Amino acid sequence: MNDDENRIGNENPYPYRCPRVERGKKMEDRLAIVCSKGTLDMAYPPFVLATAAAAMDMEVMLFFTFWGLDIINRHKIDSLEVSISSNPGMPAMAKVAGMVPFGTKMVTGMMKDQFAKSKVMSIREFVQTSSEMGVHMVACQMSMDALGIKRDDLIPDVEDVVGAATFLDFAKESNVQLFI
């Protein structure tokens, strides 16, 4: 039974295509990452790791699910904000700033400025670079259905909308699997 048959009602608004996965790659040449959080500070780690792995000639798949879909949502990608209150590593002053109106925007702006000064790519630049390096970026079909997100809401770099089984098929053949 494929992902289409597993869906409730068997109605699939997304044409099923298996990502252009390189069959026959050895396990040590693959990285599978679940991207589950849609904040600016949690958007960077998957892309840093994905581009590093791709540069090491590893095959990489990023599976965006639940709030992680915000990272690849064309309406939200450029307005991701830092998570202040739920970030235990956040400096005390930043946490205080998060409690005042527009504090989150201020801290987000500070992070973006610091990253720009340090010549760190923006998330949109990381997406483009990842795509150019052959990183598979796929969106979770069930999460999209549950959250009312349409394929047209996603950035064009998203290779496909897939079920969990498709990602797990890739992940079980990967020697590195991460949940971020």
C-alpha positions in Angstrom: 0.0 0.0 0.0 1.5 3.4 -1.0 1.0 6.8 0.7 -2.0 7.6 -1.5 -3.9 4.5 -0.3 -3.1 5.2 3.3 -4.8 8.6 3.3 -8.2 9.0 4.8 -10.8 9.1 2.0 -8.2 8.0 -0.5 -8.3 11.5 -2.1 -4.9 12.8 -2.9 -4.6 16.4 -4.1 -0.9 16.0 -4.7 0.4 13.8 -7.5 2.6 11.2 -5.9 6.1 11.2 -7.0 9.0 9.5 -5.2 11.8 12.1 -4.8 14.8 11.7 -7.1 16.6 9.6 -4.5 19.8 7.9 -5.7 19.1 4.2 -5.3 22.1 2.2 -4.3 23.9 4.9 -2.2 25.5 3.3 0.8 24.0 4.1 4.2 27.0 6.1 5.3 26.3 8.5 2.4 22.9 9.6 3.6 21.4 12.1 6.0 17.7 12.3 6.9 16.5 15.3 8.9 13.0 16.0 10.3 12.4 19.7 10.4 9.6 20.3 12.9 10.0 23.8 14.2 9.3 27.0 12.3 11.3 29.6 14.1 14.3 31.4 12.8 16.7 30.0 15.3 15.5 26.4 14.5 15.5 26.9 10.7 19.3 27.3 10.5 20.5 24.0 12.0 18.9 21.7 9.3 20.3 23.8 6.5 23.8 24.1 8.0 23.9 20.3 8.4 22.3 19.6 5.0 24.7 21.8 3.0 27.7 20.5 4.9 26.6 16.9 4.2 25.8 17.6 0.6 29.3 19.2 0.3 30.7 15.8 1.6 28.8 14.1 -1.2 26.1 12.7 1.0 22.5 12.4 -0.2 20.3 14.5 2.1 16.5 14.7 2.7 14.8 17.4 4.7 11.3 16.4 5.8 9.3 19.5 6.8 6.4 18.7 9.2 4.0 20.6 11.5 5.4 24.1 12.3 8.6 23.3 10.3 6.4 23.9 7.2 6.7 27.6 8.0 10.3 27.5 6.9 9.2 26.5 3.3 6.0 28.5 3.2 6.4 31.2 0.6 4.3 33.6 2.8 6.4 33.0 5.9 10.0 32.2 4.9 11.2 35.8 5.1 9.4 36.6 8.3 10.4 33.8 10.6 11.1 35.0 14.2 13.4 33.9 17.0 11.7 31.8 19.7 12.6 33.6 22.9 10.5 32.2 25.7 11.1 28.5 24.9 14.8 28.9 24.3 16.8 28.0 27.4 20.1 29.3 25.8 18.7 32.8 25.2 20.5 35.5 27.2 18.5 37.0 30.1 18.3 40.4 28.4 16.8 38.9 25.3 14.2 37.0 27.4 13.3 40.3 29.1 13.0 42.0 25.6 10.6 39.2 24.6 8.2 40.2 27.3 7.7 43.8 25.9 5.7 44.7 22.8 7.7 44.1 19.7 10.5 42.5 21.7 10.5 39.3 19.6 10.8 41.4 16.5 13.7 43.3 18.1 15.6 40.2 19.1 14.9 38.6 15.6 16.3 41.8 14.0 19.4 41.6 16.2 20.0 38.0 15.2 19.5 38.8 11.5 21.9 41.7 11.8 24.5 39.6 13.6 24.3 36.8 11.1 24.6 39.3 8.2 27.7 40.9 9.8 29.1 37.4 10.2 28.3 36.7 6.5 25.9 33.8 7.4 23.4 33.2 4.6 19.7 34.0 5.1 17.3 31.1 5.2 16.2 31.9 1.7 19.8 31.7 0.5 20.3 28.4 2.4 17.2 27.0 0.7 18.6 28.0 -2.8 22.0 26.7 -2.0 20.6 23.4 -0.7 18.5 23.1 -3.8 21.5 23.7 -6.0 23.4 21.1 -4.1 20.7 18.5 -4.7 19.3 18.4 -1.2 15.8 16.8 -1.3 13.3 19.1 0.4 9.9 17.5 1.0 6.8 18.5 2.8 4.6 16.3 5.0 1.3 15.6 3.4 -0.6 14.9 6.6 0.7 18.1 8.3 -0.3 20.1 5.3 -3.8 18.6 5.3 -4.2 19.1 9.0 -2.9 22.7 9.0 -4.8 23.7 5.8 -1.6 24.4 3.8 -1.8 24.1 0.0 1.0 23.1 -2.4 0.8 26.7 -3.8 1.8 28.0 -0.4 5.2 26.3 -0.6 8.3 27.7 -2.1 9.2 26.2 -5.6 12.3 24.5 -4.2 10.2 21.9 -2.4 10.6 18.8 -4.4 7.4 17.0 -3.4 4.7 16.6 -0.9 5.0 13.1 0.6 3.7 10.9 3.4 5.7 9.8 6.4 6.3 6.4 4.8 8.2 7.9 1.9 10.5 9.8 4.3 10.9 6.7 6.5 11.9 4.7 3.5 14.7 7.2 2.9 15.6 7.4 6.6 15.9 3.7 7.2 18.6 3.6 4.5 20.4 6.5 6.1 23.1 6.1 8.7 22.4 9.6 10.2 18.8 10.6 11.2 18.1 13.8 13.1 15.0 15.4 14.5 15.2 19.2 14.7 
